[in-house]
Amino acid sequence: MSNLVHNEQVRLAATFWNNLSIAALFSVFLVPAFYTRHTMLQQALSIAVGLAAAIGLRLLAHRWLTRLRE
């Protein structure tokens, strides 16, 4: 496989993980805004877990980009 094809596949995979990170970040603030039956502690925990997931997915996307070839 040529380097151009490999690099494009790596970029597409990194974009996928980054988009999942954005979706997780968006849902962190959207879900508690519309679903108010949670207690304050449950909302804080869901925000914390969502932020951790978003950060983890963003780091995974960055890790994929380290696989680019010259």
DAWO-V374810 format. One record per residue. N is the residue number from 1. RES is the residue in three letters. PHI is phi as a letter, one per 20 degrees, with the letter a starting at -180 (NA if undefined). PSI is psi in whole degrees, 0 to 359 (999 if undefined). OMEGA is omega in whole degrees, -180 to 180 (NA if undefined). Layout:
n;res;phi;psi;omega
N;RES;PHI;PSI;OMEGA
N;RES;PHI;PSI;OMEGA
This chain:
n;res;phi;psi;omega
1;MET;NA;136;-179
2;SER;f;162;180
3;ASN;f;325;180
4;LEU;f;317;179
5;VAL;f;315;179
6;HIS;g;314;-179
7;ASN;f;322;179
8;GLU;f;321;177
9;GLN;f;321;178
10;VAL;f;316;179
11;ARG;f;320;179
12;LEU;f;319;178
13;ALA;f;317;179
14;ALA;f;322;178
15;THR;f;320;178
16;PHE;g;311;-179
17;TRP;f;324;178
18;ASN;f;320;177
19;ASN;f;323;174
20;LEU;f;323;177
21;SER;f;317;179
22;ILE;f;320;178
23;ALA;f;320;178
24;ALA;f;317;179
25;LEU;f;319;178
26;PHE;f;317;-178
27;SER;f;335;178
28;VAL;g;320;-177
29;PHE;e;339;-178
30;LEU;f;316;-177
31;VAL;f;310;179
32;PRO;f;335;-180
33;ALA;f;327;-177
34;PHE;d;337;-180
35;TYR;d;95;-172
36;THR;e;12;-179
37;ARG;e;352;177
38;HIS;f;153;172
39;THR;f;170;-180
40;MET;f;322;179
41;LEU;f;317;179
42;GLN;f;321;178
43;GLN;f;319;179
44;ALA;f;319;179
45;LEU;f;320;179
46;SER;f;323;176
47;ILE;f;317;-180
48;ALA;f;316;179
49;VAL;f;319;179
50;GLY;f;319;177
51;LEU;f;321;177
52;ALA;f;319;178
53;ALA;f;318;180
54;ALA;f;317;179
55;ILE;f;318;178
56;GLY;f;318;179
57;LEU;f;324;178
58;ARG;f;321;177
59;LEU;f;325;176
60;LEU;f;319;177
61;ALA;f;318;178
62;HIS;f;321;179
63;ARG;f;322;177
64;TRP;f;323;-177
65;LEU;f;342;177
66;THR;f;351;180
67;ARG;e;3;179
68;LEU;f;143;178
69;ARG;d;156;176
70;GLU;e;999;NA
